[in-house]
Structure formats: C-alpha cells, structure tokens
Amino acid sequence: MTAPSICVGMSTYDDFDGVWFTVQSTCLFHPEVIRDVSFVVVDNHPEGPAAEPLKALGAYVANYRYVPFSGFRGTAVRDLVFRETDAEVVCCVDSHVLLCPGALAALQAWFAERPDSRDLVQGPIVWDDLRSGATQMEPTWRDGMFGIWGNQGPGDADGEPFEIPMHGLGLFACRRAAWPGLNPRFRGFGGEEGYLHEKFRQRGGRVLCHPAVRWVHRFGRPAGTSYPNVWEDRVRNYVFGWSEVGWDLASAEMHFRDLLGARWGAVWEHARAQAEHPLSAFDGVFCVDSEGEACEAHEHPDSVAWRVERVAPAPWPDRELRRMTAWTRALAQAARRGYRSALLLDGRARTIDAAPVQELMAGGDAWDVCVLATGDESAGALAGRAVAVNGSAFERLLSDLRDDDAGRTAFMATWGDLDSYLLRRASDGVLSVAGVPFAPGDGDRLTLAPGIDALEHEQGITIRRGSSPQVYDLNHTAAIVLRLCDGTRTVGEAAIELASILGLAAVPFTEVSTCVQQLRVAGVLVDAGGLERDVEDEPSLDAGGDRTPGEGDVDLAEHLRPELDVAAQELERSAVGNGGEEHLAARALLEDWGEGDRAGCGLVEVRDRHRLHEPADLDPPL
C-alpha cells in the first residue's frame, strides 16, 4: 500500500497571519507525513499588502507554491487549489485553520486504503475551548447561510468515519481526480455548503466525518475583513448552485424574503435574471481587449459585466500581438479550470446577441467557435465582436496559439492575425466556425503619414511632417523598420521580416513594436486602413527607390543591402552576452535633441542614454 501525496491548499485574501500559522503549524505538528505534504496558497488579492510576505514564505517552507489570482473575488477561488497541484489527495482548508496532530496521517491512511474513493472526507471542528465542537452541519437556514452546526456520533478520535448530511468547508479532503469542481459563476462569499456535498453524492461518493481529522478555526477578526461580502453575490450563488444540483429554491426564497425585508424583491429578481440569462451558459467570460485600457473603462453588457475577467494585458505595443496573446491566456485559463465553454469579449462590445446561445449549447461538441453579433461591427473584422469557444476546441486552438516567443513568431509568420487564422482553420476543416460572418480586418497595419518629408544621409534618415518644426533622426535599423511599414504588413509581420533580413535568432517584437508606436505617436506612421491613399502623391520611402506598391517579388534584403550593412554593425556593437549566447538587446528611443526641435528614434541599445549618432545638420531645413 503506497502512501498518497497530500496537498494542503487554501485561498486567502489579505490574511498573511492566518496562512503563516496554518502552514507553520502543519510543518511542526505533522512530522510523520510532512515528507509527502505540499502547500498551495492562492492569493485572491495579489495587489494587496499581504502578497509579498505570502510569496516570500516559499523561501523557507519546502514544497510551497504561491499562486496569485485576481480574475474574480470570492470563496469559490478555492477551486483553483485542485487545478494548481499534482498531489493525489487535496486537503483544502481556510487560511486560518489549524490541523490537530494526527489529522493528516489519518487522511493519508484513509485514501491509501481506498485509492479509487469518490468520497468527500471531513472531520470535527473543535471550538476555542479545545474540548467541544461539531461533527457536521444540519441542512437548515440561518442568518443568510444554509447550514447550522450539529453533532452526531461519538467524540472519540479513534472512532470509525460516519456519513453526515453536510459540514462547514473550513476543512475538506478528497482525491484530486474525484473533485467535481465549484460552479464557475460563483462570486463573493457563500453558497457552497450543502451544494458541494450534494455534487459528491450525485457522482457516487459519500460525505463522511472522520473523527481523527480534527481542526480548529479562527473566527475572530478584530481588524475586520476586506474581502467582498454582499447579499447580491450570496443570493446569486445559491440560485446558481441549487439550480445546478436540481434543488428547489423555495426555501431559499422564503429565507431571504424574511431576512432582507424590503430589499428582498430587487435582490432576488436580479439574481434570478442573471442566472437565467442565456449568456450565463458560458462557464467563463473574459475581456480580451487589445487597446490596453483597464477593463473597468469598458461598458460591458449588464448580462455579463458582473462576471467578466480581465486578462492580464500583454506588454506588446503591437495591437495584433496583444490580441493574440490575450486570446491565448484566456483559453489557457479556461482549459486549466476545466471549463466547458468560454466567451471572449472585446472592450467595444456594448451589446451581445444571445439568441443563438441556447441552440449552440444544445449542439454539444458539434461546434468549436461561434461569433456573436454586438453593437460594433468593425469593418467586418473579428475585433469588436463577442466570440464563444467550446471547451472541446481549447486544446486545438492552444496548439496554434502559444504564449512564448517561438509560438508567437510561428503564429504571426503562418497566419498574420486572428481573423485570418480562424477563417483559414475553418476552410481547411480543423475548426467549425459559426455565427456572424466576418472577414479579416486591417490588423495593426501602418503606413507613412501623408505630407512626410524625408532626407537620406549616411547616418540613416531624417524625417519631418509638413511644416512641423520637429524632425526625427532614424538610424539605419529604424529606417528599415519604417520602410517595412508600407501598409501591407502588421507590426508583428514587420518584426518577423526584420529578423529574417538581419538573420536574427529571436524576433525583436518588443523593440520593433516600441519603435513603431513612438513613430505613430509622433504622427509619422498612421493606420493604413484609415487612409484614402493616392499612390502617385504619397511620399515614398520604399527600399531601393524603384519598388512599386503591391509588388510581391521584391527581395527586401537585396534592396536594403546598404542599410543592412550599417545596421548589422550597429546591432553588433549593441549586442550583449546572455548565458554565453549573443542576442539582440535593442530598444527604441524617442528623445528630444537640442532645444526640443529635434527628436531621435533609433533601434539600438544605449546603456548610458547618450545618442549613438549625432543628428545630421539640416541647413537648409527640409
């Protein structure tokens, strides 16, 4: 009989003291099993004051893992403990619980003897007098909570485990493979007691109290609590949870009517409306906006605004790279949590046509991606729409959408943008794409702004817009980037082209994107899609001087040979060692020259911030 590994996991919100005592007491008082124990701490407020001390615990506690999570707030975040560990058995506790000596050994022995168990195992809570306690909860309403403390069976720690109706969730354990998950729509505090126990029973498991698995819970909080705890969240959790397991909501409705009085009607009806809305069928709703705005600035539809998760923005100035990375991270999160579906929203989606959702969900795995109409139909492109993704397609999408340098490079080189990717994958039968028709948009394709004067010289290019007194000096590498922005490439494609031209091992996405963004801010580059271009009148910076727009057989490397030779020397001087390997350590700079009437935009590493080239003297001015 092999002893299973055990994860002691918890979610926490600004409770460093509680976590510290829980973790350290486990290490002190359970030496007989500690070699098999790991810790997972999910920090639900990683922006808070406890974050750094919580993270630092890993420096001196063995097998400790800190997981920051701010996607949503609530006690249901504990579900992530089961997703973030590879231990065979998970003992999930509140972040202020002490496990009595022998509790973990009893759990380990129980599951070692039952390697296929589907049971949920709990133990008696011990009150602060360390003598009395409760072995279970009775399924009764009180003070806005379902469940009141009760006792059954002997208090002898050597007694046999026995079935109970439900219990508080300060400590509960099961095999990780038997975890049924918490409803991903839960937010805030409450709604899990009773509901979780029923889920285990419906899957063939039992709910047991093991007399040896004793625990002490700290209820006192002299400083108060900072986590969200509002009636609207709790009532909605009960509506979602009880509906999921098929329980009659009549007793919940009666209890909250008596408890909330005049507020009851509005709170209850709002919760029911949110639970019954067609868009609530999606397990996850993610904001994948690519404009870099805070999610709070978006006017997401009321039907989903209460549960939208903001995907951490990618650092890329290139919009298409940001959009692709946001999709990748949202789908990776959904897959890791075991979601059956996800809805991806653009920040401009003010309304969402939910009419197709019911039929969509009834189709099971017959669909992969569905584009839903919104209030923003941007030039037929995918941006601005709401996109539903079936969980059965997560793995296929993530095999193409990867959140690493090599994956991003391969994606941009192969597909160019998300719109083209989905359309081509649909046409070759890899993905089933339904819903509102769309066509590839312009992406982040930039071109030279009208009215730009340019002067080429031995140091690169000096440019000025119209009669503006400000000029910009671009070294040879930046000049290549400018030429690549001809309205036919996205910024990411320009970075890939530059890497190919210069023979770079890594694609300089960040450096090229930053350079392009600064030229955009300066008014030198503009979105190609917003221009009515007259080829004869527009300024030309095409490589070699004889390239005409639209020619696809131009060898850029050959046309840019003079600039390449100088750029290669610049990059060689700016390269630094990294683990014995040289790599491009490039940075785009836009700094004022002289009295503020000049600016330099280069693509070189300048460690002490001095300029690599002196700007050319322009006399007479352009």
Buried (B, 14 or more C-beta within 10 A) or exposed (E): EEBBBBBBBBBBBBBBBBBBBBBBBBBEBBEEBBEBBBBBBBBBBBEBEBBEEBBEBBEEBEBBBBBBBBBBBBBBBBBBBBBBBEBBBBBBBBBBBBBBBBBBBBBBBBBBEEEEBBBBBBBBBBBEEEEEBBBBBBBEBEEBBBBBBBBBBEBEBEEEBBEBBBBBBBBBBBBBEBBBBBBBBBBBBBBBBBBBBBBBBEEEBBBBBBBBBBBBBBEEEEEEEBBBBEBBBBBBBBBBBBBBBEBEBEBBBEBBBEBBEEEBEEBBEBBBBBBEBBBBBBBBBBBBBBBEEEBEEBEBBEBBBBBBBBBEBBEBBBBBBBBBBBBBBBBBBBBEBBBBBBBBBBBBBEBBBBEBBEEBBEEEEEBBBBBBBBEBBBEEBBBBBBBBBBBBBBEEBBEBBBBEEEBBBBBBBEBBBBBBBBBBBBEEEBBBBBBBEBEBBBBBBBBBBBBBBBBBEEBBBBBBBEEBEBBBBBBBBBBBBBBBBBBBBBBBBBBBBBBEBBEBEEBBBBBBBBBBBBBBEBBBBBBBBEBEEEEEEBBBBBBBEEBEEEEEEBEBBEBBEEBBEBBBEBBEEBBEEEEEEEBBBBBBBBEEBEEEEBBBBBBBBBEEEEBBBEBBEBEEEB
